[in-house]
């Protein structure tokens, strides 16, 4: 899986909008792509409805992954928000990624709601590496 994603500014805005709407709880969702270019951002429910952790609802995960597969796209990323901390993976995020090492992890910090920050990371074998988000449009 690539260490870079190209994403339209409108899709970054969608992640930010979802993050702000769900605050103070963390939001979550899935990012689909073709050849490293994001094609859609799919909202999901956070099973925990918590400001401290997230888990994509299994029904949403199945529905979204089926739709991505039907469209011939790939799972490129998993996104979630941090409502009280910076856009860097927490230890909880690192532990969750153990089961999903291939997608990138996009984190939207809305700690300062007037200045949201979205960053992407590869999390593999407990190691975190920032990935490039090439925002266009």
Secondary structure by P-SEA (a helix, b strand, c coil): cccbbbbcaaaaaaaaaaaaaaccbbbbbbbbbccccccbbbbbbccccccccccccaaaaaaaaaaaaaacccccbbbbbbccccccccaaaaaaacccccbbbbbbbcccccbbbbbbbbbcccbbbbbbbbccc
